[in-house]
Amino acid sequence: MPVKKIVTWAVVVFLVYYLVTRPTGAANAMHSLFTVLKSAGSSLATFLNSL
């Protein structure tokens, strides 16, 4: 399990570094992620309503 913990911390450190050094890029990435999730949710709702 130590490898999993190290990888998790490495990802967290990278994300914090990315947020600090490129806040605009991070905001754009989060906006894109939420847009994809919204689209997926809408598609799923449309599918379930058609049943």
N, C-alpha and C positions, 0 to 999 in steps of 0.2 A: 503493500500500500504506500510506501514512501514515494514511489514514482508518481502515483496519481496526485498526491499532495503537492509535490514539486511542480508538476505540470499545471495544476490549478492555480498555484501562487504565481507562476510565470505568466499565465494568461491574465490574471488580475493586475499584476504589475504592468504588463503591456497595455491593458485597457486604460489604466490610470495615466500612464505616460502619454498615450495617444490623446486622451481627453485634455491633458494639460498643454501639450504642444500644438495640437490642431483642433481647437474647439469647434471651428466651423465644419471641418471634415467629419468630426464625430457627430455633430448635429445632423448633417446631411445623411450619414449612415443610419442614424436612429430614425430619421424621417422615412427613409427608404424601407427600413425594416417594418415600421408600423404601417406603411402603405401596403406592403405585401401581406401582412397579417390581416389588415382590414379587407383586402381583396379576397383572401382565402376564406375569411369568415362570411363575407357576402356570398361568395360562390357556394359555400356549404349550406347557408340558409336558403338560397334559391333551390338547390338540389333537394333539401329536405321538404321544402314547401311544395315541390312538384310531385312528391310521392303520394 
